[in-house]
């Protein structure tokens, strides 16, 4: 099962985009991508996750499609 364009609508009107892949009835595993990247980075794990009884859920960042920006959201960088 590969579902790339799933949405969760939040109470404040924002839309959270996520991907699901692997075994639809498997143990859920949350996946978070880095920058640059997107929830689609986890598509290649579809077969491996399914074979192991896992359901991957990769959430999109607020800054990228299909997740909507909230008003006043900022991207802040830190120097190390």
N, CA, C and O atoms as a GROMACS GRO file, in nm:
protein
  320
    1UNK      N    1   0.084  -0.117   0.000
    1UNK     CA    2   0.000   0.000   0.000
    1UNK      C    3   0.089   0.124   0.000
    1UNK      O    4   0.172   0.142   0.089
    2UNK      N    5   0.071   0.209  -0.098
    2UNK     CA    6   0.143   0.336  -0.102
    2UNK      C    7   0.040   0.446  -0.124
    2UNK      O    8  -0.025   0.452  -0.228
    3UNK      N    9   0.027   0.532  -0.026
    3UNK     CA   10  -0.063   0.647  -0.035
    3UNK      C   11   0.021   0.771  -0.012
    3UNK      O   12   0.059   0.802   0.101
    4UNK      N   13   0.050   0.844  -0.120
    4UNK     CA   14   0.140   0.958  -0.112
    4UNK      C   15   0.073   1.086  -0.067
    4UNK      O   16   0.138   1.170  -0.003
    5UNK      N   17  -0.053   1.105  -0.098
    5UNK     CA   18  -0.119   1.233  -0.073
    5UNK      C   19  -0.233   1.219   0.025
    5UNK      O   20  -0.350   1.228  -0.012
    6UNK      N   21  -0.200   1.196   0.150
    6UNK     CA   22  -0.298   1.187   0.257
    6UNK      C   23  -0.301   1.322   0.330
    6UNK      O   24  -0.200   1.392   0.336
    7UNK      N   25  -0.417   1.356   0.386
    7UNK     CA   26  -0.431   1.484   0.454
    7UNK      C   27  -0.503   1.467   0.586
    7UNK      O   28  -0.592   1.383   0.600
    8UNK      N   29  -0.462   1.546   0.682
    8UNK     CA   30  -0.529   1.557   0.810
    8UNK      C   31  -0.561   1.706   0.827
    8UNK      O   32  -0.471   1.790   0.825
    9UNK      N   33  -0.688   1.737   0.844
    9UNK     CA   34  -0.730   1.876   0.859
    9UNK      C   35  -0.736   1.910   1.008
    9UNK      O   36  -0.806   1.844   1.086
   10UNK      N   37  -0.662   2.012   1.046
   10UNK     CA   38  -0.653   2.053   1.186
   10UNK      C   39  -0.764   2.152   1.221
   10UNK      O   40  -0.821   2.215   1.133
   11UNK      N   41  -0.793   2.164   1.350
   11UNK     CA   42  -0.901   2.251   1.396
   11UNK      C   43  -0.883   2.396   1.355
   11UNK      O   44  -0.981   2.468   1.334
   12UNK      N   45  -0.758   2.441   1.343
   12UNK     CA   46  -0.734   2.582   1.308
   12UNK      C   47  -0.736   2.607   1.158
   12UNK      O   48  -0.705   2.717   1.112
   13UNK      N   49  -0.774   2.505   1.079
   13UNK     CA   50  -0.787   2.522   0.934
   13UNK      C   51  -0.667   2.479   0.853
   13UNK      O   52  -0.675   2.471   0.731
   14UNK      N   53  -0.554   2.453   0.920
   14UNK     CA   54  -0.436   2.407   0.845
   14UNK      C   55  -0.454   2.264   0.799
   14UNK      O   56  -0.534   2.189   0.855
   15UNK      N   57  -0.379   2.228   0.696
   15UNK     CA   58  -0.383   2.093   0.642
   15UNK      C   59  -0.245   2.029   0.657
   15UNK      O   60  -0.145   2.087   0.615
   16UNK      N   61  -0.240   1.912   0.717
   16UNK     CA   62  -0.116   1.839   0.736
   16UNK      C   63  -0.110   1.726   0.634
   16UNK      O   64  -0.195   1.638   0.634
   17UNK      N   65  -0.008   1.729   0.549
   17UNK     CA   66   0.009   1.625   0.448
   17UNK      C   67   0.100   1.514   0.499
   17UNK      O   68   0.196   1.541   0.572
   18UNK      N   69   0.069   1.391   0.461
   18UNK     CA   70   0.154   1.279   0.502
   18UNK      C   71   0.146   1.166   0.400
   18UNK      O   72   0.055   1.162   0.317
   19UNK      N   73   0.240   1.076   0.408
   19UNK     CA   74   0.248   0.957   0.322
   19UNK      C   75   0.232   0.835   0.411
   19UNK      O   76   0.281   0.832   0.523
   20UNK      N   77   0.164   0.734   0.360
   20UNK     CA   78   0.155   0.604   0.427
   20UNK      C   79   0.206   0.498   0.331
   20UNK      O   80   0.174   0.501   0.213
   21UNK      N   81   0.285   0.405   0.381
   21UNK     CA   82   0.328   0.293   0.298
   21UNK      C   83   0.361   0.173   0.386
   21UNK      O   84   0.378   0.186   0.507
   22UNK      N   85   0.370   0.057   0.324
   22UNK     CA   86   0.398  -0.066   0.396
   22UNK      C   87   0.272  -0.146   0.418
   22UNK      O   88   0.181  -0.144   0.335
   23UNK      N   89   0.265  -0.216   0.528
   23UNK     CA   90   0.152  -0.301   0.564
   23UNK      C   91   0.041  -0.214   0.624
   23UNK      O   92   0.061  -0.153   0.729
   24UNK      N   93  -0.078  -0.206   0.558
   24UNK     CA   94  -0.185  -0.120   0.610
   24UNK      C   95  -0.230  -0.154   0.752
   24UNK      O   96  -0.280  -0.068   0.823
   25UNK      N   97  -0.212  -0.279   0.794
   25UNK     CA   98  -0.250  -0.320   0.928
   25UNK      C   99  -0.128  -0.341   1.017
   25UNK      O  100  -0.139  -0.397   1.126
   26UNK      N  101  -0.012  -0.295   0.971
   26UNK     CA  102   0.112  -0.315   1.044
   26UNK      C  103   0.129  -0.219   1.160
   26UNK      O  104   0.049  -0.129   1.182
   27UNK      N  105   0.237  -0.242   1.233
   27UNK     CA  106   0.273  -0.156   1.346
   27UNK      C  107   0.312  -0.018   1.292
   27UNK      O  108   0.400  -0.010   1.206
   28UNK      N  109   0.249   0.090   1.340
   28UNK     CA  110   0.280   0.223   1.286
   28UNK      C  111   0.418   0.273   1.329
   28UNK      O  112   0.458   0.258   1.445
   29UNK      N  113   0.489   0.332   1.233
   29UNK     CA  114   0.621   0.390   1.257
   29UNK      C  115   0.618   0.532   1.199
   29UNK      O  116   0.596   0.549   1.080
   30UNK      N  117   0.641   0.634   1.282
   30UNK     CA  118   0.646   0.772   1.234
   30UNK      C  119   0.783   0.800   1.175
   30UNK      O  120   0.886   0.767   1.235
   31UNK      N  121   0.785   0.862   1.056
   31UNK     CA  122   0.910   0.894   0.986
   31UNK      C  123   0.918   1.045   0.965
   31UNK      O  124   0.821   1.107   0.920
   32UNK      N  125   1.031   1.103   0.998
   32UNK     CA  126   1.051   1.247   0.984
   32UNK      C  127   1.172   1.271   0.895
   32UNK      O  128   1.281   1.220   0.922
   33UNK      N  129   1.153   1.347   0.789
   33UNK     CA  130   1.261   1.374   0.694
   33UNK      C  131   1.341   1.495   0.737
   33UNK      O  132   1.298   1.575   0.821
   34UNK      N  133   1.459   1.507   0.678
   34UNK     CA  134   1.546   1.622   0.706
   34UNK      C  135   1.524   1.732   0.604
   34UNK      O  136   1.428   1.730   0.527
   35UNK      N  137   1.615   1.828   0.604
   35UNK     CA  138   1.608   1.939   0.510
   35UNK      C  139   1.734   1.938   0.424
   35UNK      O  140   1.842   1.932   0.482
   36UNK      N  141   1.727   1.942   0.295
   36UNK     CA  142   1.604   1.938   0.217
   36UNK      C  143   1.550   1.796   0.211
   36UNK      O  144   1.624   1.700   0.230
   37UNK      N  145   1.426   1.785   0.187
   37UNK     CA  146   1.361   1.655   0.177
   37UNK      C  147   1.211   1.671   0.186
   37UNK      O  148   1.159   1.781   0.201
   38UNK      N  149   1.142   1.558   0.176
   38UNK     CA  150   0.996   1.561   0.187
   38UNK      C  151   0.948   1.425   0.234
   38UNK      O  152   1.026   1.330   0.246
   39UNK      N  153   0.820   1.416   0.261
   39UNK     CA  154   0.760   1.290   0.303
   39UNK      C  155   0.779   1.183   0.197
   39UNK      O  156   0.778   1.064   0.229
   40UNK      N  157   0.798   1.223   0.072
   40UNK     CA  158   0.813   1.128  -0.038
   40UNK      C  159   0.947   1.054  -0.034
   40UNK      O  160   0.964   0.954  -0.104
   41UNK      N  161   1.041   1.102   0.047
   41UNK     CA  162   1.171   1.036   0.061
   41UNK      C  163   1.158   0.892   0.111
   41UNK      O  164   1.251   0.813   0.095
   42UNK      N  165   1.045   0.857   0.171
   42UNK     CA  166   1.029   0.725   0.231
   42UNK      C  167   0.959   0.625   0.139
   42UNK      O  168   0.938   0.510   0.178
   43UNK      N  169   0.923   0.666   0.016
   43UNK     CA  170   0.854   0.575  -0.077
   43UNK      C  171   0.933   0.448  -0.104
   43UNK      O  172   0.874   0.341  -0.118
   44UNK      N  173   1.063   0.458  -0.112
   44UNK     CA  174   1.146   0.343  -0.148
   44UNK      C  175   1.146   0.234  -0.040
   44UNK      O  176   1.192   0.123  -0.065
   45UNK      N  177   1.094   0.265   0.078
   45UNK     CA  178   1.086   0.167   0.187
   45UNK      C  179   0.956   0.088   0.186
   45UNK      O  180   0.934   0.004   0.273
   46UNK      N  181   0.869   0.113   0.088
   46UNK     CA  182   0.738   0.048   0.079
   46UNK      C  183   0.745  -0.104   0.094
   46UNK      O  184   0.680  -0.160   0.183
   47UNK      N  185   0.822  -0.169   0.011
   47UNK     CA  186   0.828  -0.316   0.013
   47UNK      C  187   0.893  -0.369   0.141
   47UNK      O  188   0.843  -0.465   0.200
   48UNK      N  189   1.002  -0.309   0.182
   48UNK     CA  190   1.072  -0.355   0.303
   48UNK      C  191   0.982  -0.341   0.426
   48UNK      O  192   0.979  -0.430   0.511
   49UNK      N  193   0.911  -0.230   0.436
   49UNK     CA  194   0.821  -0.208   0.551
   49UNK      C  195   0.708  -0.311   0.549
   49UNK      O  196   0.676  -0.370   0.652
   50UNK      N  197   0.649  -0.333   0.432
   50UNK     CA  198   0.541  -0.430   0.419
   50UNK      C  199   0.584  -0.570   0.456
   50UNK      O  200   0.511  -0.643   0.522
   51UNK      N  201   0.704  -0.608   0.413
   51UNK     CA  202   0.757  -0.742   0.443
   51UNK      C  203   0.782  -0.762   0.592
   51UNK      O  204   0.785  -0.876   0.640
   52UNK      N  205   0.801  -0.654   0.665
   52UNK     CA  206   0.829  -0.662   0.809
   52UNK      C  207   0.708  -0.629   0.896
   52UNK      O  208   0.720  -0.617   1.018
   53UNK      N  209   0.591  -0.613   0.832
   53UNK     CA  210   0.471  -0.585   0.908
   53UNK      C  211   0.466  -0.445   0.967
   53UNK      O  212   0.410  -0.424   1.074
   54UNK      N  213   0.527  -0.348   0.896
   54UNK     CA  214   0.531  -0.211   0.944
   54UNK      C  215   0.449  -0.120   0.853
   54UNK      O  216   0.444  -0.140   0.732
   55UNK      N  217   0.386  -0.022   0.911
   55UNK     CA  218   0.314   0.082   0.838
   55UNK      C  219   0.387   0.213   0.863
   55UNK      O  220   0.384   0.266   0.974
   56UNK      N  221   0.454   0.265   0.760
   56UNK     CA  222   0.528   0.391   0.774
   56UNK      C  223   0.436   0.509   0.752
   56UNK      O  224   0.354   0.509   0.659
   57UNK      N  225   0.448   0.609   0.837
   57UNK     CA  226   0.371   0.733   0.826
   57UNK      C  227   0.473   0.847   0.825
   57UNK      O  228   0.535   0.877   0.927
   58UNK      N  229   0.489   0.909   0.708
   58UNK     CA  230   0.587   1.017   0.693
   58UNK      C  231   0.513   1.150   0.682
   58UNK      O  232   0.436   1.171   0.588
   59UNK      N  233   0.536   1.237   0.777
   59UNK     CA  234   0.467   1.365   0.785
   59UNK      C  235   0.544   1.472   0.708
   59UNK      O  236   0.666   1.478   0.715
   60UNK      N  237   0.470   1.556   0.636
   60UNK     CA  238   0.532   1.667   0.564
   60UNK      C  239   0.560   1.784   0.656
   60UNK      O  240   0.488   1.805   0.754
   61UNK      N  241   0.663   1.860   0.625
   61UNK     CA  242   0.694   1.982   0.702
   61UNK      C  243   0.592   2.090   0.672
   61UNK      O  244   0.527   2.088   0.567
   62UNK      N  245   0.577   2.181   0.763
   62UNK     CA  246   0.482   2.291   0.745
   62UNK      C  247   0.522   2.379   0.627
   62UNK      O  248   0.437   2.448   0.570
   63UNK      N  249   0.648   2.378   0.590
   63UNK     CA  250   0.694   2.466   0.483
   63UNK      C  251   0.674   2.408   0.344
   63UNK      O  252   0.699   2.477   0.245
   64UNK      N  253   0.631   2.286   0.334
   64UNK     CA  254   0.623   2.224   0.202
   64UNK      C  255   0.484   2.175   0.166
   64UNK      O  256   0.400   2.154   0.253
   65UNK      N  257   0.461   2.157   0.036
   65UNK     CA  258   0.335   2.101  -0.011
   65UNK      C  259   0.328   1.958   0.037
   65UNK      O  260   0.433   1.893   0.037
   66UNK      N  261   0.218   1.903   0.077
   66UNK     CA  262   0.085   1.961   0.075
   66UNK      C  263   0.045   2.026   0.207
   66UNK      O  264  -0.072   2.062   0.224
   67UNK      N  265   0.138   2.043   0.299
   67UNK     CA  266   0.106   2.103   0.428
   67UNK      C  267   0.100   2.255   0.413
   67UNK      O  268   0.192   2.315   0.357
   68UNK      N  269  -0.005   2.316   0.463
   68UNK     CA  270  -0.022   2.462   0.452
   68UNK      C  271   0.055   2.536   0.560
   68UNK      O  272   0.067   2.488   0.673
   69UNK      N  273   0.106   2.653   0.523
   69UNK     CA  274   0.169   2.743   0.620
   69UNK      C  275   0.064   2.795   0.715
   69UNK      O  276  -0.051   2.816   0.677
   70UNK      N  277   0.102   2.816   0.838
   70UNK     CA  278   0.015   2.889   0.930
   70UNK      C  279   0.054   3.036   0.921
   70UNK      O  280   0.170   3.067   0.894
   71UNK      N  281  -0.038   3.124   0.944
   71UNK     CA  282  -0.010   3.266   0.935
   71UNK      C  283   0.094   3.304   1.038
   71UNK      O  284   0.081   3.270   1.156
   72UNK      N  285   0.198   3.374   0.994
   72UNK     CA  286   0.302   3.420   1.084
   72UNK      C  287   0.412   3.317   1.109
   72UNK      O  288   0.500   3.340   1.192
   73UNK      N  289   0.408   3.203   1.038
   73UNK     CA  290   0.511   3.101   1.056
   73UNK      C  291   0.645   3.152   1.006
   73UNK      O  292   0.651   3.222   0.905
   74UNK      N  293   0.752   3.119   1.074
   74UNK     CA  294   0.886   3.164   1.037
   74UNK      C  295   0.980   3.046   1.024
   74UNK      O  296   0.965   2.945   1.093
   75UNK      N  297   1.077   3.060   0.936
   75UNK     CA  298   1.185   2.962   0.926
   75UNK      C  299   1.304   3.026   0.994
   75UNK      O  300   1.354   3.129   0.949
   76UNK      N  301   1.351   2.965   1.102
   76UNK     CA  302   1.461   3.021   1.179
   76UNK      C  303   1.581   2.928   1.168
   76UNK      O  304   1.567   2.807   1.185
   77UNK      N  305   1.696   2.983   1.140
   77UNK     CA  306   1.818   2.900   1.136
   77UNK      C  307   1.907   2.936   1.252
   77UNK      O  308   1.906   3.049   1.301
   78UNK      N  309   1.983   2.838   1.296
   78UNK     CA  310   2.075   2.860   1.407
   78UNK      C  311   2.218   2.829   1.361
   78UNK      O  312   2.240   2.733   1.289
   79UNK      N  313   2.310   2.910   1.402
   79UNK     CA  314   2.450   2.885   1.372
   79UNK      C  315   2.511   2.806   1.486
   79UNK      O  316   2.480   2.830   1.603
   80UNK      N  317   2.600   2.711   1.451
   80UNK     CA  318   2.665   2.631   1.556
   80UNK      C  319   2.812   2.665   1.562
   80UNK      O  320   2.884   2.609   1.644
   0.00000   0.00000   0.00000
